Amino acid sequence: MSDTYNFDHDDEYPAFRERCTGTNVNEQTLLATDYLNHFNEVVMTLEMLADMPEILEEAQIWAPKTYKDHFRDSTIADRELAVEAFDHVPPKFKEPFEQNIAKINTLITTSVERLSDDIANGDMELVRVNAQALSQIIQRLMDMCSANIHGSATTMDQSEIDNIIGSRPVQPSSSEGRGQDDVDALFD
């Protein structure tokens, strides 16, 4: 598997590269950026919670969706190609992509839980601060996924996430004394 590519891939990879040329599916990685739309809406919802707590239910009904399921439900023209090509994405691109997606899914789920608690406690300033910090981390992970889709094999490790959280001023809740340790606990 070393023909003209300097990374492992299956025998179908060259044919899928050709099929992906000129489509919404990246011809090098065989991944498509449209998958990130699955996360964009919930991130925007999280960012609006401090001003519109009534939309919390929209964030709560969000659920992780696999790459293939996203495209099976999609209306984009290249959806079938995206589903087919996914089985042939070289490990060099697929592994970091899936690692970043797993982190995003976990972070969104725990963020919704945390912000739900903050809203229930009525501390909208804490909701605002936490929503902004958490949304920025999710967006950073989404940026890494986009880089994976475009050929980078990078991931964000836990220490980077911790450093980003550590640089954000998280105000403690007056009733529960929440602070940075509580935000850090989202990633334990």
C-alpha positions in Angstrom: 0.0 0.0 0.0 2.8 2.4 -0.6 2.3 3.3 -4.3 2.5 7.1 -4.8 1.1 7.9 -1.2 3.4 8.0 1.8 0.7 6.7 4.2 -1.3 3.6 4.7 -4.6 3.3 2.8 -6.7 0.5 1.3 -6.8 -0.6 -2.3 -9.9 1.5 -3.1 -8.3 4.8 -1.9 -7.0 5.9 -5.3 -10.3 5.3 -7.0 -12.2 7.2 -4.3 -9.7 10.1 -4.7 -10.7 10.3 -8.3 -14.4 10.1 -7.5 -14.1 12.9 -5.0 -12.3 15.3 -7.3 -14.5 18.4 -7.8 -17.0 17.4 -5.1 -17.7 18.5 -1.5 -15.6 15.5 -0.3 -11.9 16.2 0.1 -10.0 14.2 -2.5 -7.0 13.6 -0.2 -8.8 12.7 3.0 -12.1 11.5 1.6 -13.9 13.5 4.4 -16.4 16.3 4.0 -16.8 19.5 6.0 -20.6 19.4 5.9 -20.4 17.0 8.9 -19.4 20.0 11.1 -22.8 21.5 10.5 -24.1 18.9 12.9 -22.3 20.8 15.7 -22.7 24.4 14.5 -26.3 24.7 15.4 -25.9 23.4 19.0 -22.9 25.6 19.6 -24.9 28.7 18.5 -27.7 27.6 20.8 -25.3 27.3 23.7 -24.0 30.8 23.0 -27.5 32.3 23.2 -28.6 30.6 26.4 -27.8 33.4 28.8 -30.1 35.8 26.8 -32.7 33.2 25.8 -32.8 30.4 28.5 -36.1 29.2 27.0 -34.1 27.6 24.1 -32.4 25.2 26.5 -34.6 22.4 25.3 -33.2 22.8 21.8 -29.7 22.1 23.2 -31.0 19.3 25.3 -32.5 17.4 22.4 -29.3 17.5 20.4 -27.6 14.1 20.2 -24.4 12.9 18.7 -24.7 11.6 15.2 -22.2 9.5 13.4 -20.5 10.8 10.2 -22.4 8.3 8.0 -25.7 8.9 9.7 -25.3 12.7 9.2 -24.8 12.2 5.5 -27.6 9.6 5.2 -29.9 12.3 6.6 -28.3 15.1 4.6 -29.6 16.8 1.4 -26.2 17.7 -0.1 -25.5 16.4 -3.5 -22.5 14.4 -2.5 -24.1 12.6 0.4 -23.9 9.1 -1.0 -20.2 9.6 -2.0 -19.5 10.9 1.5 -21.0 7.8 3.1 -19.2 5.4 0.7 -15.9 7.1 0.9 -15.8 7.1 4.7 -15.0 3.4 4.8 -11.8 4.2 2.8 -10.5 7.2 4.7 -6.8 6.5 5.5 -6.1 5.9 9.2 -3.7 8.9 9.1 -6.8 11.2 8.7 -9.6 9.1 10.2 -8.1 8.4 13.6 -7.4 12.0 14.6 -10.7 13.1 13.1 -12.7 10.5 15.1 -10.7 11.4 18.3 -11.6 15.1 17.9 -15.3 14.2 17.2 -15.4 12.0 20.3 -14.1 15.0 22.3 -16.7 17.3 20.8 -19.6 14.9 21.5 -18.5 14.6 25.1 -17.9 18.3 25.6 -21.3 19.2 24.1 -23.1 16.7 26.2 -21.4 17.8 29.4 -21.8 21.5 28.5 -25.5 21.1 28.1 -25.7 19.4 31.5 -23.6 22.1 33.1 -25.5 25.0 31.6 -28.8 23.4 32.4 -27.7 23.3 36.1 -26.5 26.9 35.9 -29.9 28.0 34.4 -31.8 26.1 37.1 -29.8 27.9 39.7 -30.8 31.3 38.1 -27.2 32.6 37.7 -27.4 34.0 34.2 -23.9 35.6 34.4 -22.4 32.2 35.2 -24.4 30.8 32.2 -22.9 33.6 30.0 -19.3 33.0 31.1 -19.5 29.2 31.0 -21.4 29.2 27.6 -18.8 31.5 26.1 -15.8 29.4 27.4 -17.3 26.1 26.5 -18.4 27.2 23.1 -15.0 28.5 22.3 -13.4 25.1 23.2 -16.0 23.3 21.1 -15.2 25.7 18.2 -11.5 25.1 18.6 -12.1 21.3 18.4 -14.3 21.9 15.3 -11.4 23.8 13.8 -9.2 20.9 14.4 -11.7 18.6 12.7 -11.8 21.0 9.8 -8.0 20.7 9.6 -8.3 16.9 9.7 -10.8 17.1 6.8 -8.3 19.1 4.9 -5.3 16.8 5.5 -3.9 17.6 9.0 -3.4 14.7 11.4 -3.7 16.9 14.5 -5.8 16.5 17.6 -6.2 18.6 20.7 -4.9 16.8 23.7 -6.4 17.1 27.2 -3.7 19.4 28.5 -4.5 21.9 25.7 -8.2 21.8 26.6 -7.3 22.3 30.3 -5.1 25.2 29.4 -7.8 26.9 27.5 -10.3 26.4 30.3 -7.7 27.6 32.8 -7.3 30.9 31.0 -11.0 31.7 31.3 -12.3 33.5 34.3 -15.2 31.4 35.6 -17.2 33.1 38.2 -18.3 31.0 41.1 -22.0 30.6 41.6 -23.1 32.4 44.8 -25.1 29.4 46.0 -22.8 26.5 45.1 -19.3 28.0 45.0 -18.7 26.7 41.5 -15.5 27.7 39.9 -12.7 26.6 37.7 -12.5 23.1 39.3 -16.1 22.5 38.2 -15.4 23.4 34.6 -12.2 21.3 34.7 -14.3 18.3 36.0 -16.2 18.3 32.7 -13.1 16.7 31.2 -12.3 14.1 33.8 
